[in-house]
Structure formats: structure tokens, C-alpha cells
Amino acid sequence: MNFPYARLQASADRLLTRFNESPFEVIRKGGVMFSGEYIENSEATFSAVGVIVPREKTKINNTTTQIGDLIITIRRDFVPLMSDIFVIDGGRYNVVNIENFKPSVTELCYRVIVRK
């Protein structure tokens, strides 16, 4: 018996879209390696659909999650990188950790921890 992962994926996309107030602006810096030297290119701007989830006080341990960090769950159509910068309410937040919710081959969503 196969588990309906496609239904879970569709439900995750639907709920994250439904409870999203406005898409997050994500800035990704670009660059290339040329002859052993990194040459920085212009920034690219993306939008990520998701929600800020409340964090549990028991999860704050001064290693991965600290006071002031935000935990964002985003849809699977945008793949975050550690070098991304999320713009939330005019503030710039750097990515600290990325978790991929993938119970099987099917990706459901990403949980991103960002820090100011």
C-alpha cells in the first residue's frame, strides 16, 4: 500500500499559500570563481511563499536557535541556500539553518531559521 505523498504535498502547498500574508523577499548574492579569484556579480531577488511559525522556548539553546531568531516554513518551489538573505518587515535576516521536510522522495516544504 502506497502512502499518498502527493496529497500531503498538495496540502502543504495549499496551507502555506493560504496563511501567507505576503511573500518573503529573498536576496541572493551572485558570483563566479575565475582563475582562483571570486568575482562578485549583482544580486538576484526572489520571492518565497511561507509563514513565520512560533518557536518553542525549549528549543532555544544558544547553539542553533537563539533569542530573536525567526523560524520560517516555506513552500517547496523555492530552494533556500545558506547565503540567502530574507527581508522581513524592512530588516535583513541571514539564514542560519535549513531543514528539508522530505518523508520519502517527495519534498513537502523547507523550514528555515533566520537571524538578524
SULFENUR-V961493 format. One record per backbone hydrogen bond with DSSP energy under -0.5 kcal/mol. CO is the residue of the C=O (numbers start at 1). NH is the residue of the N-H. E is the energy in kcal/mol with one decimal. If there is no record, write none. Layout:
CO/NH/E  CO/NH/E
//
This chain:
3/5/-2.2  4/8/-1.5  5/9/-2.6  6/10/-2.2  7/11/-2.3  8/12/-2.5  9/13/-2.2  10/14/-2.4  11/15/-2.7  12/16/-2.4  13/17/-1.9  14/18/-2.3  15/19/-2.3  17/20/-0.6  24/48/-2.4  25/87/-2.9  26/28/-0.5  26/46/-3.1  27/29/-0.5  27/85/-2.2  28/44/-2.8  30/41/-2.5  32/34/-0.5  32/39/-3.1  34/37/-1.4  37/34/-3.1  37/39/-0.6  38/40/-0.6  39/32/-2.3  44/28/-3.1  46/26/-2.9  48/24/-3.0  48/50/-0.5  49/75/-2.8  51/53/-0.6  51/73/-2.8  53/71/-0.6  56/59/-1.3  57/60/-0.9  59/61/-0.7  65/61/-1.3  65/62/-1.4  66/69/-1.9  70/72/-0.6  70/114/-2.8  71/53/-2.6  72/74/-0.6  72/112/-3.5  73/51/-2.3  74/110/-2.2  75/78/-0.9  78/80/-0.7  81/84/-1.5  84/95/-1.3  85/27/-3.1  86/88/-0.7  86/93/-2.9  87/25/-1.0  88/91/-2.2  91/88/-2.4  91/93/-0.5  93/86/-2.8  94/115/-2.8  97/113/-2.6  99/101/-0.6  99/111/-2.7  100/102/-1.0  101/108/-3.0  101/109/-0.9  106/104/-0.7  108/76/-0.5  109/101/-2.6  110/74/-2.6  110/112/-0.5  111/99/-3.0  112/72/-3.2  112/114/-0.6  113/96/-3.6  113/97/-1.4  114/70/-2.3  115/94/-2.9
//
